[in-house]
Amino acid sequence: MHTDFEHYNTLLVHATANQTGAIGPAVIPSAAFGYESAQEAEGIFAGEVQKPLYARVGNPTNAKLEAALARMEGGFGAIATSSGMGALALVMTAILEAGDEVLCIGGFFGGTYTLVRETFARFGIQNSFCEVDDFETIEAKLQSGIKMVLFESVGNPSLTLPDIPRILTLCKRYETLSVIDNTATPLLVRPIELGADIVMHSTTKNISGFAGPLGGAVVFRAVDPQRDTLLNEKYAPLHKFVKKAGAKAFMAILKKRALRDMGMTASAMSSYITMLGLETLALRVERINRSVAEVAMRLAAKLPEEITVNHPALSQSPDHDRYLSDFPQGCGPLLTLECGTKARAFALLDRLKMVIKTANIGDNRTLALHMASTIYRDFSEEDRRYLGVTEGLIRVSIGLESPDAIVEDFLQAAQG
């Protein structure tokens, strides 16, 4: 999949702007909105009049961001949420019910893993996990009638690369909804174009790029009211939304079965600040993905033997062939360092002078964090092993600094 960054540079700077009046997006920090008449209020609540109802289910500033993200992802519509976890919670609570099962494929961020494995399990939503290329299990689960397939475009922090087209083809064959977390690879991977039903982001990461606004987003395709996956009998509780809302059914499902009642809505200010970062996303993604491959190769050649670099751009990576064929312009800002022991990882981190130690990715600055003692500290050994987290693992998110400066900092830290 080739990304035309020049196209996205043009699209994104204008998607968040206005042609007349105030050029920048407006912040509308109001929870409530006045209606011109009782009839208009009725029309707004019925979805027949497109004006703000109440900020929990929509805000004009959020709407501006949502339109830009839908255009960016090639989707029909979008919903801005309070966080990336809020985006996933929105999707799962709107579509799944007690007794339904979600299949999770490949590596996962720790928060996603616990939300599915523990939190939603408490409410009766079943889950199963499999390795990224375990297509025997994937097809068997799809044949059994599961309701949702969930996976990350690139495993975080495992850096496993899924065969996205093959997985989505199977989902279509067995009429099962597919959800892809595209947080690590905005613009580089376009899931809806590949056939995904729903795409989600933690907009806190690459999209904003500067560790400012907490936010998330769900982008979805149009629904075909005549022949859609949602019309499969296993989605019977959702049929009334398809009948009434047609192409807009996903919007109705997400808002009326989750957002309205649970309120994981983005604030107007967060959406505004997110748009400031979104304008330069294409520039940042292009540069950072050039840098991360260069940094990985240089560190792999120069770090001491006891520290191993993992990135699919490296020929020794098990995902190298898929990286070359399916991710030709990069697979996001991450690489990892396997230091062998917690003590060695801590020593390296504490000697870094420029790189920031924090639990974030996709920032303008290069970031690093020891995984087992932070995000995955409460995980069992079995769960850590499945997710690719060892005692010596450091996750690194490459930023906009010069590759020379990044490499120099890690080399001096490794030498002690």
Secondary structure, 3 states (H helix, E strand, C coil): CCCCHHHHHHHHHHHCCCCCCCCCCCCCCCCECCCCCHHHHHHHHHCCCCCCCECCCCCHHHHHHHHHHHHHHCCCEEEEECCHHHHHHHHHHHHCCCCCEEEEECCCCHHHHHHHHHHHHHCCCEEEEECCCCHHHHHHHHHHCCCEEEEECCCCCCCCCCCHHHHHHHHHHCCCEEEEECCCCCCCCCHHHHCCCEEEECCCCCCCCCCCCCCEEEEECCCCCCCCHHHCHHHHHHHHHHHHHHHHHHHHHHHHHHHHHHCCECCHHHHHHHHHHHCCHHHHHHHHHHHHHHHHHHHHHHCCCCCEEECCCCCCCCCHHHHHHHCCCCCCCEEEEECCCHHHHHHHHHHCCCCEECCCCCCCCCEEEECCCCCCCCCCHHHHHHHCCCCCEEEEECCCCCHHHHHHHHHHHHHC
